[in-house]
């Protein structure tokens, strides 16, 4: 029998949790195929400054006059940039599972897989309008990531006004993984995603939500607490159910539609979804792309 999310989170040991989740996956542990130097021909691309001239296909050049390089499928290393939303709404909890803890275990498991196959890792957090690089690429990046993940706490809000983040605008080939609830007042998360977009990047977004956030079904009076502004209000379920459910359904649909972009993939996840199952779906979809 597989361990449940709650059992895994209660271990309070991200490295052990990541190992358990990777064992649950059993197969398909690679984050996806990549293209580079290898024996099996895959595709052509234009020669770029810095490429080894020996890789130019001179026979192709004699026919077309174009400097092209043959690429093939290989297990060449990938840069995996992991980003975690640390705004206050990540403290939301349902049935004993806090969104932040779910996110940390998901990230630790993905980083464990990347580390196992020799990929380079870096780790960033988004909090109070700042994007902070906590861990740079290094041989010990995975261990350092676990250290910061264990310590990181969620608090505060994310400003609505658009900001410029040079750290997000790298043009190197990389896989970007951003984990958040992506609940926004305006388009603040869309703005961040737009800043990261580049033809060489693949951006994967994990939107983690609770069942009651997606469809409010509880009965009685409730004390609603905004985890970012600390504002509290008491409301009756009947007074808000219809409006809330219509609003959240519309928002989630519009958010998904706005991210139907090249090289951008959104996974909408519930706190009840098996972490191993979420990763398995992610790996399956990458292998088919």
matplotlib code that plots the C-alpha trace (Angstrom):
import matplotlib.pyplot as plt

x = [0.0, 1.3, 1.8, -0.8, 0.1, -0.7, 1.6, 4.4, 4.1, 4.0, 7.4, 8.7, 11.7, 11.8, 14.7, 13.0, 9.7, 11.3, 12.8, 9.5, 7.7, 10.3, 9.9, 6.2, 6.8, 8.9, 9.3, 9.7, 12.0, 13.6, 12.3, 12.1, 14.1, 16.5, 18.4, 22.1, 25.2, 24.5, 24.4, 20.7, 19.8, 16.8, 16.8, 18.7, 19.2, 21.1, 24.8, 25.2, 28.3, 30.0, 29.0, 31.8, 32.4, 33.1, 29.3, 28.3, 26.9, 29.1, 27.3, 24.1, 26.0, 27.2, 23.6, 21.9, 24.5, 23.2, 25.4, 23.3, 24.0, 22.7, 21.1, 20.1, 18.3, 20.6, 20.8, 22.7, 22.2, 19.4, 19.2, 16.1, 15.1, 12.6, 10.5, 8.2, 5.4, 5.8, 2.9, 0.5, -2.2, 0.2, -0.6, -4.1, -5.0, -7.6, -8.0, -4.7, -2.7, -1.2, -0.7, 2.9, 3.8, 2.3, 4.3, 7.5, 7.2, 6.3, 9.4, 11.7, 10.6, 11.1, 14.5, 15.4, 14.7, 16.6, 19.6, 19.6, 20.0, 22.7, 20.7, 21.7, 19.4, 18.7, 16.0, 14.1, 11.3, 8.6, 7.6, 6.5, 7.2, 10.7, 12.1, 15.1, 17.6, 18.3, 20.4, 22.7, 23.8, 26.4, 27.2, 25.5, 22.5, 20.0, 21.2, 21.0, 17.5, 16.3, 17.9, 16.0, 12.8, 12.7, 13.2, 11.0, 7.8, 4.9, 3.7, 2.5, 1.0, 2.2, 1.8, -0.7, 1.4, 3.7, 7.3, 10.5, 12.6, 15.9, 16.6, 13.7, 14.8, 17.7, 17.9, 19.6, 17.9, 16.2, 13.2, 11.4, 9.1, 6.9, 4.6, 1.9, -1.9, -1.8, -4.6, -4.3, -6.1, -5.1, -2.6, 0.4, 1.3, 0.6, 3.1, 5.8, 5.2, 5.4, 8.8, 10.2, 9.0, 11.8, 12.0, 14.7, 12.7, 10.0, 7.8, 5.8, 3.3, 1.8, -1.4, -2.3, -5.8, -8.0, -11.4, -13.3, -11.4, -12.5, -16.1, -17.4, -19.9, -19.8, -22.8, -23.3, -21.6, -17.9, -15.1, -13.2, -9.6, -7.5, -4.1, -2.3, -4.0, -5.1, -8.6, -11.5, -15.2, -18.1, -20.4, -23.2, -22.6, -25.9, -25.0, -21.8, -22.0, -23.4, -21.3, -18.1, -18.5, -19.3, -16.3, -13.7, -14.9, -14.6, -11.2, -9.7, -11.0, -9.7, -6.3, -6.0, -6.9, -4.4, -1.6, -2.2, 1.2, 4.1, 6.4, 4.1, 2.3, -0.2, -1.1, -4.1, -3.6, -5.8, -4.5, -6.1, -4.2, -1.3, 2.0, 3.4, 0.4, 0.9, 4.6, 3.7, 1.3, 3.8, 6.5, 4.1, 3.1, 6.7, 7.8, 5.0, 5.9]
y = [0.0, 3.4, 6.1, 8.9, 12.5, 13.1, 10.2, 11.5, 15.1, 14.0, 12.4, 16.0, 14.8, 16.1, 13.9, 10.7, 11.8, 12.4, 8.9, 7.3, 9.2, 8.3, 4.6, 4.9, 6.1, 3.0, 3.8, 7.0, 8.7, 11.0, 14.5, 14.1, 13.5, 16.2, 17.0, 17.3, 15.4, 11.7, 8.8, 8.8, 11.6, 13.7, 17.0, 19.9, 23.4, 26.5, 26.8, 29.4, 31.2, 29.0, 25.7, 23.4, 23.9, 20.1, 19.6, 21.4, 19.1, 20.1, 17.8, 19.7, 23.0, 21.9, 21.4, 24.3, 26.9, 26.8, 26.0, 23.4, 21.1, 17.7, 17.0, 13.8, 12.5, 12.2, 12.2, 15.5, 17.5, 20.0, 23.1, 22.8, 26.1, 25.5, 28.4, 28.4, 30.9, 31.9, 34.3, 33.9, 32.0, 29.1, 28.4, 27.3, 23.9, 21.2, 17.9, 18.3, 19.1, 22.5, 23.8, 24.8, 21.4, 19.7, 22.1, 21.5, 17.7, 18.0, 20.2, 18.0, 15.0, 16.7, 18.0, 14.5, 13.0, 15.8, 15.3, 11.5, 12.0, 14.7, 17.8, 21.2, 22.7, 26.2, 27.4, 30.7, 31.9, 34.6, 36.6, 40.1, 41.3, 39.9, 37.0, 35.7, 33.2, 30.9, 28.2, 28.5, 25.7, 23.6, 19.9, 20.4, 22.3, 19.5, 19.4, 23.2, 23.2, 20.8, 23.0, 26.1, 24.2, 23.0, 26.5, 28.6, 30.0, 31.6, 35.1, 38.4, 39.2, 39.6, 43.2, 43.7, 46.3, 45.0, 44.6, 43.9, 40.9, 40.6, 37.3, 35.7, 36.8, 34.4, 33.1, 29.8, 26.5, 25.4, 23.7, 26.2, 24.7, 27.2, 26.0, 28.2, 28.5, 31.2, 33.1, 36.7, 40.0, 41.2, 39.6, 39.5, 35.8, 36.1, 39.0, 36.8, 34.0, 36.4, 37.7, 34.1, 33.1, 32.4, 29.9, 28.0, 27.6, 25.1, 26.5, 24.0, 25.4, 23.4, 25.2, 23.6, 24.1, 22.6, 21.0, 23.7, 26.4, 25.0, 24.4, 25.7, 23.1, 23.5, 24.5, 27.1, 30.3, 30.7, 33.0, 33.7, 34.7, 36.2, 34.6, 37.5, 40.6, 39.0, 40.5, 38.5, 38.4, 36.1, 35.0, 32.5, 29.7, 30.5, 34.2, 33.4, 29.9, 30.7, 33.9, 32.3, 29.1, 31.0, 33.3, 30.6, 28.5, 31.4, 32.4, 28.9, 28.6, 32.0, 31.4, 28.1, 29.7, 32.5, 30.0, 28.1, 29.3, 27.6, 25.9, 26.6, 23.7, 24.1, 21.3, 22.1, 19.9, 19.2, 18.7, 15.3, 14.3, 11.8, 13.6, 10.6, 10.6, 14.3, 13.7, 10.6, 12.6, 15.4, 12.9, 11.1, 14.4, 15.5, 12.2, 12.6, 16.2]
z = [0.0, -0.9, 1.8, 1.7, 1.3, 5.0, 6.1, 3.8, 5.1, 8.7, 8.3, 8.4, 6.4, 2.8, 1.7, 3.0, 1.5, -1.8, -1.8, -0.9, -3.6, -6.2, -5.3, -5.7, -9.3, -10.0, -13.7, -15.7, -13.3, -15.9, -16.2, -20.0, -23.1, -24.2, -27.4, -27.7, -29.0, -29.5, -31.9, -33.0, -35.4, -34.1, -35.9, -37.5, -36.0, -37.1, -36.0, -33.2, -31.9, -29.4, -31.1, -32.1, -35.8, -36.1, -35.5, -38.7, -41.4, -44.3, -46.7, -45.9, -46.3, -49.8, -50.8, -49.1, -48.2, -44.6, -41.5, -39.7, -36.8, -36.3, -32.9, -31.4, -28.3, -25.3, -21.6, -21.6, -18.4, -18.0, -15.8, -13.6, -12.0, -9.2, -7.8, -4.8, -3.9, -0.3, 0.0, 2.9, 1.0, 0.8, 4.5, 3.5, 5.0, 4.4, 6.2, 7.9, 4.8, 4.4, 0.9, 1.7, 3.0, -0.1, -2.3, -0.4, -0.8, -4.5, -5.1, -3.0, -5.0, -8.4, -7.3, -6.1, -9.5, -11.3, -8.9, -9.5, -13.2, -12.8, -13.8, -12.5, -9.9, -8.6, -6.2, -6.0, -3.8, -4.4, -1.4, -0.6, -4.1, -4.2, -6.3, -4.3, -5.5, -2.5, -4.2, -7.2, -9.4, -7.7, -6.9, -3.5, -4.8, -3.9, -0.3, 0.0, -1.5, 1.2, 3.8, 2.6, 1.9, 5.5, 6.8, 4.4, 5.8, 3.9, 4.8, 3.4, 0.0, -3.5, -4.9, -7.7, -9.5, -12.3, -11.4, -13.3, -12.3, -14.2, -12.6, -14.4, -17.9, -18.5, -22.1, -21.3, -22.0, -18.9, -17.3, -15.0, -12.3, -10.4, -7.6, -6.3, -5.8, -8.5, -6.8, -8.0, -7.6, -11.1, -13.4, -11.1, -11.7, -15.4, -15.5, -13.8, -16.3, -19.2, -18.0, -17.8, -21.3, -23.9, -26.8, -25.0, -21.8, -20.8, -18.0, -15.9, -13.4, -10.5, -9.2, -5.8, -4.5, -1.9, -2.7, -0.8, -2.7, -6.0, -4.9, -1.6, -0.1, 3.7, 5.7, 8.4, 9.4, 8.7, 9.9, 6.6, 7.2, 4.4, 4.9, 3.1, 4.5, 7.8, 7.2, 8.8, 8.1, 9.2, 6.4, 6.0, 3.5, 1.7, 1.2, -0.7, -2.1, -5.6, -6.1, -4.9, -6.9, -10.1, -9.5, -8.8, -11.7, -14.1, -12.7, -13.0, -16.5, -17.6, -16.0, -17.8, -21.1, -20.6, -20.3, -23.5, -24.7, -26.4, -23.9, -21.0, -19.2, -16.3, -13.9, -11.7, -8.6, -5.6, -2.1, -2.2, -5.3, -4.7, -5.0, -6.8, -9.2, -10.0, -10.8, -12.8, -15.0, -15.4, -16.5, -18.9, -20.6, -21.0, -22.6, -25.2, -26.0]

ax = plt.figure().add_subplot(projection="3d")
ax.plot(x, y, z, "-o")
ax.set_aspect("equal")
plt.show()
